[in-house]
Amino acid sequence: VANGGTLDKFIGDCIMAIWNAPTSLPHHERAACQSAVQMQTALMKLGETWADESVPDIRFRIGLNTSRVMVGNYGCEFRVNYTVLGDGVNLAARLEAANKEFG
């Protein structure tokens, strides 16, 4: 959110965020990358603090992609969800999952 992103949803232990919607954000690609680096840096600092308290090492994976997607309110008259849909969203999810193998 600090870099202009929008928290879309929590999916299990996943956080899905989007940039460039609902409002236009120049250089949204850079903002997303900055957020990813900032999250990794924050976790490293927490890990250093937690090491003194014998907390197990925590890691997370990130999947970033930029493409044209459909964004808006989806659902039915009983339940509506603001989100993004499309191949670009699926690719970001696949990239995140691939990091399980590649780190």
C-alpha positions as CSV (number, residue, x, y, z in Angstrom):
1,V,0.0,0.0,0.0
2,A,2.9,2.3,0.7
3,N,3.9,2.2,-3.0
4,G,0.4,2.7,-4.4
5,G,-0.7,-0.9,-4.4
6,T,-4.2,-2.1,-3.5
7,L,-4.6,-5.1,-1.2
8,D,-6.9,-7.3,-3.1
9,K,-7.4,-10.3,-0.9
10,F,-6.0,-12.9,1.4
11,I,-6.0,-16.5,0.0
12,G,-5.0,-18.9,2.7
13,D,-1.4,-17.8,3.5
14,C,-1.2,-15.7,0.3
15,I,-1.6,-11.9,0.0
16,M,-2.8,-10.7,-3.4
17,A,-2.1,-7.1,-4.2
18,I,-2.5,-5.1,-7.4
19,W,-1.1,-1.9,-8.8
20,N,-2.5,0.5,-11.4
21,A,-6.1,-0.1,-10.3
22,P,-8.5,1.2,-9.2
23,T,-6.6,4.4,-10.2
24,S,-3.9,4.8,-12.7
25,L,-0.3,4.6,-11.3
26,P,2.6,5.7,-13.5
27,H,5.5,3.3,-13.2
28,H,3.3,0.7,-11.5
29,E,5.8,-2.0,-12.4
30,R,8.5,-0.3,-10.4
31,A,6.2,0.3,-7.5
32,A,5.4,-3.4,-7.3
33,C,9.0,-4.4,-7.5
34,Q,9.8,-1.8,-4.7
35,S,7.2,-3.4,-2.6
36,A,8.6,-6.9,-3.1
37,V,12.1,-5.8,-2.2
38,Q,10.8,-3.9,0.9
39,M,8.9,-6.9,2.1
40,Q,11.9,-9.1,1.7
41,T,14.1,-6.6,3.6
42,A,11.6,-6.2,6.4
43,L,11.4,-10.0,6.8
44,M,15.2,-10.3,6.9
45,K,15.3,-7.6,9.7
46,L,12.6,-9.5,11.6
47,G,14.5,-12.7,11.2
48,E,17.6,-11.1,12.8
49,T,15.5,-10.0,15.7
50,W,13.8,-13.3,16.0
51,A,17.0,-15.3,15.8
52,D,17.9,-14.1,19.3
53,E,14.5,-15.4,20.5
54,S,14.9,-18.9,18.8
55,V,12.1,-18.3,16.4
56,P,12.3,-20.5,13.3
57,D,13.4,-18.9,10.1
58,I,10.5,-17.6,8.0
59,R,10.6,-17.3,4.2
60,F,8.0,-16.3,1.6
61,R,7.8,-16.3,-2.1
62,I,6.7,-13.5,-4.5
63,G,5.2,-13.7,-8.0
64,L,5.1,-10.5,-10.0
65,N,3.7,-10.1,-13.5
66,T,2.5,-7.1,-15.5
67,S,-0.1,-7.5,-18.3
68,R,-3.5,-6.5,-19.3
69,V,-6.1,-8.0,-17.1
70,M,-9.8,-7.4,-16.3
71,V,-10.4,-5.4,-13.2
72,G,-13.6,-4.6,-11.4
73,N,-16.5,-5.9,-9.3
74,Y,-17.3,-9.5,-10.1
75,G,-19.9,-11.7,-8.6
76,C,-23.7,-11.7,-8.4
77,E,-26.4,-9.8,-6.7
78,F,-25.7,-11.5,-3.4
79,R,-21.9,-11.2,-3.3
80,V,-19.6,-8.9,-5.2
81,N,-15.8,-8.8,-5.0
82,Y,-13.4,-6.2,-6.5
83,T,-10.5,-8.1,-8.1
84,V,-8.5,-8.8,-11.2
85,L,-9.0,-11.7,-13.6
86,G,-7.0,-13.0,-16.6
87,D,-3.9,-14.8,-17.8
88,G,-1.6,-12.3,-16.2
89,V,-3.0,-13.0,-12.8
90,N,-2.6,-16.8,-13.4
91,L,1.0,-16.3,-14.5
92,A,1.9,-14.3,-11.4
93,A,0.5,-17.1,-9.3
94,R,2.5,-19.7,-11.3
95,L,5.7,-17.6,-10.8
96,E,5.1,-17.5,-7.1
97,A,4.7,-21.3,-7.0
98,A,7.8,-21.8,-9.1
99,N,9.8,-20.0,-6.5
100,K,9.3,-23.0,-4.2
101,E,11.8,-24.8,-6.5
102,F,14.0,-21.9,-7.4
103,G,14.0,-19.8,-4.3
